[in-house]
Amino acid sequence: MLHTKLKQAGFTLIELMVVVAIIGILMAAGILAFTNAQQTARDARRRADIDAISKAQEQYNQANAGAYAASASALNSYFPSGSVPADPQGAGYSLSLTTTQYCVCANLEKTGKGNATALGAAGACTYGTGASANYFCASQRQ
């Protein structure tokens, strides 16, 4: 009698488990990198929005005999959308406005990457650096 050995094709269970583990590790690294990139992009948008609000305040100042807007709605006409920009995640920015000074701030997602340690009050910003600088603020440029 002839015994013929049939060769079986395919992967062993161990080989499949190793491949699944490698894919899982790569996915975890990719998700972390993507989340980090999203946070950085939202913070960049916040910085740009704060700069745009600050520039709108300066334009308002020039058009209104040296007085700054005391309310955010007074700045709406300076933006193409017809309203002051909002935070990328839906919240509003902190606007501390008086007719003689202003401070607009955004709370950044990446801690320690801002230029202020606290939100502004009475039109004045609390600038500072270091690990507690979690806000990006802008104040009068005149």
C-alpha positions in Angstrom: 0.0 0.0 0.0 1.2 3.4 -0.9 0.7 6.0 1.6 0.7 9.5 0.1 1.1 12.4 2.3 -1.1 15.3 1.4 0.5 18.7 1.9 -1.8 21.1 3.6 -1.7 24.7 2.6 -2.4 27.6 5.0 -1.2 29.3 8.1 -0.9 28.0 11.6 -2.8 29.5 14.4 0.4 31.0 15.9 1.3 32.7 12.7 -2.2 34.3 12.4 -2.0 35.5 16.1 1.4 37.1 15.5 0.0 39.0 12.4 -3.0 40.2 14.4 -0.8 41.3 17.2 1.4 43.3 14.9 -1.6 44.9 13.2 -3.0 45.9 16.6 0.3 47.5 17.7 0.5 49.5 14.4 -3.2 50.6 14.8 -2.5 51.8 18.4 0.5 53.8 17.3 -1.5 55.3 14.4 -4.4 56.3 16.6 -2.1 58.1 19.0 -0.4 60.0 16.2 -3.7 60.9 14.7 -5.1 62.2 18.0 -2.0 64.2 18.6 -2.2 65.7 15.1 -5.9 66.6 15.6 -5.1 68.4 18.9 -2.3 70.3 17.3 -4.5 71.4 14.4 -7.3 72.5 16.7 -4.8 74.5 18.8 -3.5 76.2 15.6 -7.0 77.1 14.6 -7.6 78.6 18.1 -4.4 80.7 17.8 -5.5 81.9 14.3 -9.0 82.8 15.6 -7.6 84.7 18.6 -5.3 86.6 16.2 -8.3 87.4 13.9 -10.4 88.6 16.9 -7.5 90.8 18.0 -7.1 92.3 14.5 -10.9 92.9 14.4 -10.6 94.8 17.7 -7.8 97.0 16.3 -9.8 97.7 13.1 -12.8 98.7 15.3 -10.5 100.9 17.4 -9.4 102.8 14.3 -12.9 103.2 13.0 -14.3 104.4 16.4 -12.0 107.1 17.6 -9.7 104.9 19.7 -12.4 102.9 21.5 -12.4 99.2 21.6 -15.6 97.1 21.2 -17.2 96.4 24.5 -19.1 93.4 23.2 -18.4 90.5 20.8 -21.4 91.3 18.7 -19.9 94.7 17.8 -17.1 92.8 16.0 -19.4 90.6 13.8 -19.2 92.8 10.7 -15.4 92.3 10.7 -15.6 88.6 9.9 -16.7 87.0 6.6 -19.0 84.6 8.4 -20.8 87.5 10.0 -19.9 86.4 13.6 -16.9 86.1 15.9 -15.2 82.7 15.4 -16.0 80.0 17.9 -13.7 77.3 19.3 -13.3 74.3 17.0 -15.0 72.1 19.6 -18.0 74.3 19.9 -17.2 76.4 23.0 -16.8 80.2 22.8 -13.5 82.0 23.4 -13.0 84.1 26.6 -13.4 87.7 25.7 -12.7 90.3 28.4 -13.7 93.6 26.7 -13.8 97.2 27.8 -13.7 100.3 25.6 -10.1 101.0 26.7 -8.6 97.5 26.6 -9.3 93.9 25.7 -8.1 90.4 26.3 -9.2 87.5 24.2 -8.1 84.0 25.2 -8.5 80.4 24.1 -7.9 77.3 26.3 -5.4 75.1 24.4 -5.6 71.3 24.5 -1.8 70.8 24.6 -0.8 71.9 28.1 2.1 74.3 28.6 2.1 75.5 25.0 0.3 78.8 25.5 1.4 82.4 26.3 -0.8 83.0 29.3 -1.4 81.2 32.7 -4.9 82.4 33.2 -7.9 83.9 31.4 -8.0 87.6 31.1 -10.2 89.8 33.4 -11.2 93.4 33.1 -9.6 93.6 29.7 -6.1 92.6 31.0 -4.3 89.3 30.1 -2.3 87.2 32.5 0.7 86.4 30.4 3.3 83.8 31.4 5.1 80.7 30.3 5.9 77.3 31.6 3.9 74.2 32.4 0.9 76.2 33.5 0.7 78.3 30.3 -2.4 76.6 29.0 -4.1 79.6 27.4 -3.3 81.6 24.2 -4.3 85.2 24.7 -4.0 88.5 22.8 -4.5 92.0 24.0 -4.5 95.6 22.6 -1.7 96.3 20.2 -2.0 100.1 20.4 
